[in-house]
Amino acid sequence: MKPDHLGIGMTSQRTRERLVRRLAEQGIRSEAVLEVIRTTPRHLFVDEALAGRAYEDTALPIGFGQTISQPYVVARMTEALLSGGVPGDVLEIGTGSGYQTAILARLVPRVYTLERIAGLIQRAQNIVAELDLDNVLFRHSDGEMGWPAKPCFDGIIVTAAPEEVPQTLMAQLAPGGRMVIPVGQPGRQELRLITRTPAGYQDITLDRVSFVPLLRGIL
Ligand code: SAH
């Protein structure tokens, strides 16, 4: 890692190690996921004024009324997405800071990420490039309709909550593919893992979660 990527003091490797230990204690089992969290500089994805809090296990504001997801939630969603094997093409709805995008890009071959707020996607794109991750495609659009030019994905991860699972996204799941998605009204959301099987869709609930809502249109 470059020196400013490594961080010092509250953004140092030691601070990342502590976060990873806490995630393991909370039940994250995947060594691959823990390793990328250990070596991905989350402090670069938040405002400098908040960098000292980047390795607390908490969501933080990233501007435009949005938040970078809590590390435990990023770990849990990524682990669930990879639990049936490493998916080839992954669609992410809600790029936000780009932190979840970067974690995914280090674990799967290709990431397609969509964000409705132009200011956020530009920033995320710059940091992902700065980290030398070249397997991510960015798109400024409303993600509810999926990625128009590509009909199906092995994995879909949604980082903002719709009230119900969008049918378009279900249809964009390849056979054997998995989708991790928070669903429900603010304050009453659950994280669901949906797997497309030959017999139909298997749907299990993983956790209670709190996400910003999935909204329509672009900004
Ligand atoms: N994974 C991100 C989470 C950001 S919060 C991170 O850790 O930083 C969720 C993001 O979803 C916000 O940036 C919000 O603008 C975006 N979003 C909400 N509705 C959307 C939609 N319909 N299409 C694309 N992005 C959407």
Boltz pocket constraint, residues with backbone or C-beta under 6 A from the ligand:
constraints:
  - pocket:
      binder: B
      contacts: [[A, 62], [A, 66], [A, 67], [A, 68], [A, 69], [A, 93], [A, 94], [A, 95], [A, 96], [A, 97], [A, 98], [A, 99], [A, 100], [A, 101], [A, 114], [A, 115], [A, 116], [A, 117], [A, 120], [A, 141], [A, 142], [A, 143], [A, 144], [A, 159], [A, 160], [A, 212], [A, 213], [A, 214], [A, 215], [A, 216], [A, 217]]
      max_distance: 6.0
